[in-house]
Amino acid sequence: MATTTRKRSSKKEEILKTAARMFREKGYAGTSMRDLAEKIGIEAASLYNHIHSKSEILEEIIFSISRDCREQLDNMDPTGTALQKIESLIRFHTKMMIDHFESYSVMVSEWMHLDEEKLGEFVSERRRYVKKIESIVQQGVDNKEFKPVLPYVAVLNILSSVRGLEFWQKSAKTHSAEIIEENMVQHLIGGLKL
């Protein structure tokens, strides 16, 4: 029984990974369950042994990455400075875009295809997430660690810059992931620090 469960879990992971790549490349609307089954090399009907619907696949991809982001923020050292926290978040998001490119990209670009209930849940969660990061930036401004910036703009700048790593992912990657991460931190922190 355990082997069967592992096989199903492994197949589901393959489905989610392949779907993330296809959703990023063709968009959620442009990807059919038949396309996905063909890419994986199984019958379309067999997909339903592992997953109930295309919308469930999208939901799992988006909420898995969203959960990782929330956990990173929630598990930060509360005694750290605002600068340390923001650097940690920049590194985390950069690594997510590098190591989980397909899924992270789907979260930031295909979320609007979630069904109505899940869409509302995701938008609320995203709003809370941004507000928490804004409060860290504001803490840095108040403690004279950061320039007197508008926290919302700082958060948009950080998240938009990380999203821009899609161009690196699609390029010849003449710079290593480590160099990209260090430069992202230097550039983004440099724009905030006094």
Secondary structure, DSSP 4 states (H G I P E B T S, - for coil): -HHHHHHHHHHHHHHHHHHHHHHHHH-STT--HHHHHHHHTS-HHHHTTT-S-HHHHHHHHHHHHHHHHHHHHHTS-TTS-HHHHHHHHHHHHHHHHHHSHHHHHHHHHHGGGS-HHHHHHHHHHHHHHHHHHHHHHHHHHHTTSB-S--HHHHHHHHHHHHHTTHHHHHS---S-HHHHHHHHHHHHHHTTB-
